[in-house]
Amino acid sequence: MDTPRPVVAKLLHHKDRDLLLQRAHETGHFEVENSRVNMYPDYTAVVQAKRVSYTEVKKALRTEGIRYALLLPSKLKIWNGRTHFCLSPEEAWFWLESYRTGREDQNLQEPPTTRGWRKRRRSGDRPRRDRVLQPTQMQASQENGWRLRRLCP
């Protein structure tokens, strides 16, 4: 049996890389000509160092039986009835100590969900440049502090 060798593959589009990694994760491995091929993402040195800094915390979470995942680039997601995100190993240790003492909900705030960060719509009464306003609308708009451009026909 041949010794395993690392092979670096550079793909043109990141979507192809993500698809390959997803399929490799789902199936466990690929086989090419009766040889098993494992696929792992390649990280920069900075990201790799940040991910390595979570090693001890992950071991402690594993011994406590708490589910976790290390997200990109280096964010720790913890499931324990509720979902918690830790942006540093120190924050994860803090959460683990508060979990052990039974005060996890009092010490950490949940990060805002993406639903709370959606773009706000513009107000409906804001004048648009491509439509002509009636005199009453112009007056109301000027009272609200908006400057109006004169629309030339």
N, C-alpha and C positions, 0 to 999 in steps of 0.2 A: 504494500500500500504506500502510495506517495505521501510525502509530508505536505500539510496544507500550506498554501502560499497566499499572501494577500494580493488582491487584484483591485486596482482603482479604476473605476469606470466614470467617465465624465459624460453626462447627458446634456443634450441641447436645451431641453426645457425642464423646469423644476417639477412640472406636473407629471412627467414620465417617471422621474425619480420617486415622487410621492406615491404613484401608482405601484411601482415595483416594490417599494418598502411595505406598502399596505398589503399587497398580495403575499409577500414573504412572511409578514406577521400572521396573516390568516392561515396560511398553509403550514407554516413552521420552517420550511426550507424548499429550495429548488433542486431539481436533479438535472444535470447536463451530462449526457453520455455516461450514465450510471455513476456519476460523481455528485456527491452532495455539495451544494453551494449555499452558504449562509450569507445573508445580506445585512449590513449595518450602516446607519448613516454616518457620515464623516462630519465632525464638528471642528470649528476653529479652536486654536489653543486656549483662547480666553473662555469660550463657552465650555470647553472640556474641563478646564480648571474649576469653573463654577459648579459644574455637574458633579465633579469628584468631591467637592466640599460637602455635599449632602450625604455622603456614604454612611457616616456614623449615625446620622438621624434616621436614615432609611433602615439600618439594622435595628435600631431601637423601636421604630414603628412596627417592623416585622415581628419582633419578639412580643410586642403588645397585642398583635393580631389586628392591627389597624390597616385598612386598605389605603394605598397611596399610588401616585403616578408622578413621574418627573416630566413636566411639560417643557416645550421649547420656549425660550432658550434655556432658562434655568428657574423654573417656577414649580414648587411642590404642591400638588393637589392632594388633599387628605379627605377621605370619606369616613365619617363616623356618625351616621344619622343625618348629619348636615355636611355640606361641602365647605372646606376651608382652603384658602390659597396662601402659601407662604412664599415670600419673595427672597428670603435669605435663610441659611441654616440656623442662624440665631433665632429668627422668628419661629421656625419649626420647633426648635428646642423649647422655646417659651410656650408654644401651644401644647407640646407634649407634657411639660411640667404642670401646666394648668389642667390638662386632661387627667393626669394622675391624681391631682388634688380635688378634682370634681368641679373646677371653676372655669371650664373652657369657654362657656358662653358669655361669661362676664368680662373676660379679658380681651377677647379679640372681636374686632368688628368685621363683618363680612364685606368683601369688596363689592362695589356696585355692579349690578348685572348689566348685560349689554342692552337690555330693554330700556333701562333708565338713561342710557347715553345716546339714544337716537337723536337725529337732527330735529330741531324744532322747526315747525313750519313757519313761514313768514305770516304775519298777520294779514287777514283777508282785506283789511281796509287800506293797506299800503298801496299808493298809486304806482301803476306800472307805466313805463315810458311809451309803450306802444298803443295806449288807448287815451282818448280825449276825456277829460274830466268835466263834470258839470260844475257850475260856479259854487254850488253848496258843498260839493265834495272838495273843491279847491280850498275853500275857507276852512273846512274841518281839518284838512291835511296840514294847512299852514299853522293852525292852532296846535296841532300835535308836534310841531317842530320839524316837519319835513320840508326840504327845499324842493321846489318844482321846477322842471325845465320847461321852457316854452316849446311846444310842439309845432314845428313848421310844416305846413301842408306840402 
